[in-house]
């Protein structure tokens, strides 16, 4: 039997070697478009690499999820992204239109989402050219988007579930036992905001700004249910790049005092799936030390206060 996808996937490493290969995926992409009765109106080209295979084909984007042979539970990723995108669309958030979301059986079963391509510039790059007043407007627009995204789930989810997820996160394994003990004590004593749907990765690359200054949110793969402060670390560190003016404008838009915002941001870091990476970046850049030297959790909060307020 002849397959559209010819490469061998048998573990995570084998997927990593091929998932950005345009040549490996073009026959499969064409077969999926044919199955959906959609004609691509331009050549296949790369988009920002991630966990899954993502390509642009003219005015369309196709995201092909890693098959189970890769060792990744892509079914969960597929269901999460598809449902989160639809929920955002229903809430009135500017999001790429979903044209198809299904599975294609070939050499492996590939789940995929086919959507419109959004023209524009990544918000992270666009912000570098914004005026002071435009940054204030941006913060207000971002607050409006969060207001639409951060809705309560149909079935209640407890804060304890978010804590347990943070405690099981293996990315914290390189930190000292003393640090992790402080982290557990802090989160157990913390009073979170309400548990809501969160995007979880509102970085400069995952928000597109068009010529009219409108924002489109993309890549919902990291969506989950958590306190809304879970949104803050990617916004502050990757979208705003710790720009004080942007952070202050965002605090103003949220109608929150600076001291409370830093506390919420601090908790959001500890709860976040990529919180360990944020802590490492903050400590190494602003304390000038290796992460092995970090023993006191609260040194991170002091660094936040010093460089954001």
Buried (B, 14 or more C-beta within 10 A) or exposed (E): EEEBBEBEBEEBEBBEEBBBEEEBBBBBBBBBBEEBEBEBEEEBEEBEEBBBBBBBBEEBBBBBBBBBBBBBEBEEBBEBBBBBBBBBBEBEBBBBEBBBBBBBEBBBBBBBBBBBBBEBBBBBEBBEEBEEEEBBBBBBBBBBBBBBBBBEEEEEBEBEEBBEBBBEBEBBEEBBEEBBEBBBEBBEEBEBBEBBBBBBBBBBBBBBBBEEEEBBBBBBBBBBBBBBBBBBBBBBBBBBEBBEEBBBBBBBBBEBEBEEBBBBBBBBBBBBBBBBBBBBBBBBEBBEEEBEEBEEBEBBBEBBBEEBE
